[in-house]
Amino acid sequence: MSHKILVTGGAGYLGSILVPELLMEGYEVTVVDNFMFNQSSLNQLYSYDKFKIINQDVRIKRSMEAIYSNYDIILPLASLVGAPLCKKDPIGSSTTNHDSIMDMLKILSKDQLVIMPTTNSAYGTGDKDNLCDENSPLNPISSYAVDKVKIENELMKRKKYISFRLATVFGFSPRMRLDLLVNDFVYRAYRDKYIVLFESKFKRNYIHIKDVSRAFIHGIKNFDKMQGNTYNVGLSDANISKFELCEKIKKFVPDFVIFEEQFAKDEDQRNYIVSNKKIENTGFKPKFSLEDGIKELLKGYVTIKNNIHGNV
């Protein structure tokens, strides 16, 4: 069966990688996006007969109701992400990240499949040892993570769903983002040659954008055995601190200087070590390392500027 797939926010950072891969797998793919960043990240796909774009804001319930019913699989990627953007537009953030998804879940039939991106950020600061798996208590500390937890709880009332709790994503995309931690740190190393770290020992997990795309395709192909579950998606060998990340970058940028601020607090208090064993037990393994991403980013930063690719 050739599934008909709807990808909301499909012209964004993840969608711009995932949609071409879905088309190459032979799926019929429709993207809904409002192109708020005036991006042209899907222009190379217009030659595909199985590709369609709808220029539409996902918050317009009546319009989306007519669209959702035509698809077997829904990948709801549309969201306003990153603390600066959510802070700049809290109403837009809430209505996109929460309200539009709640509307979608009410509209969809029980037979439609949903694969949802959520976030490791839901863990907040982890347990007393900062260790987290899918059964760990959730402690979201940003408005974005709070919304993601709420919609995941609603999603879990369905039978035909998969929720991917994504680690901090890195790597190049046609709709590039420089606000993500690895992308940002590598950019600072390349352009500024120095960085000032706040609470440098705080740890996170990381995952390449191409591996996130691969996880979604893995979920589609293995939906029957994976459905009804949440999965952390990250590199098991990349639960590292901000300082350790900078040390990895310094191997490729030897004149990169790392300063540690000893007294000030970081606004971002996320600090956790995440287990990815559950998704690995389904046969999924990431292909791209942090080092792969750092090398890729350094090549790409020759051509781009932050004022174009920031997420605000």
LINNOR-V452777 format. One line per field, one symbol per residue. ss: DSSP state (H for helix, E for strand, C for the rest). phi: phi as a letter, one per 20 degrees, with the letter a starting at -180 (. if undefined). burial: I if it has 9 or more other C-alpha atoms within 8 Angstrom, else O. A space follows every 10 residues. Layout:
ss = ???
phi = ???
burial = ???
This chain:
ss = CCCEEEEECC CCCCHHHHHH HHHHCCCEEE EEECCCCCCC CCHHHCCCCC EEEEECCCCC HHHHHHHHCC CCEEEECCCC CCHHHHHHCH HHHHHHHHHH HHHHHHHCCC CCEEEEEEEH HHHCCCCCCC EECCCCCCCC CCHHHHHHHH HHHHHCCCCC EEEEEECEEE CCCCCCCCCC HHHHHHHHHH HCCEEEEECC CCEECEEEHH HHHHHHHHHH HCHHHHCCEE EEECCCCCCE EHHHHHHHHH CCCCCCEEEE ECCCCCCCCC CCEECCHHHH CCCCCCCCCH HHHHHHHHHH CCCCCHHHHC CC
phi = .efedddemf eegfgfefgg fffffnfecd ddbelfdlfc fdgfdffffe dbddebefee gfffgfegfe cecddeefae dngfffffcf fffffefdff fgfgffffff eeecddedbg gffmdmefdm eccfeffebf ccfffgffff ffffgffeee bcddefffeb oebgdfcdef gfgfffffff eembbdedlf efdbdcbfgf ffgffffgff fdggedfmbd cfcaefecec ffffffffff fecgefdddd fedfeefeef abddedffff feoecfddeg fgffffffff ffdccffedf ec
burial = OOIIIIIIII IIIIIIIIII IIIOOOIIII IIIIOOOOOO IIOOOIOOOO IOOOOOOIIO IOOIIOOIOO IIIIIIIIOI IIOOIIOOOO OIIIIIIIII IIIIIOOIOO OIIIIIIIII IIIIIIIOOI IIIOOIOIII IOOIIIIIII IIOIIIOIOI IIIIIIIIII IIIIIOIIII IIIIIIIIII OOIIIOIIII OIIIIIIIII IIIIIIIIIO OOIOOIIIII IIIIIIOIII IIIOIIOIII OOIOOIOIOI IOOOOOOOII IIIIIIOIII OOOIOIOIII OOIIIIIIOI IOOOOOOOII IO
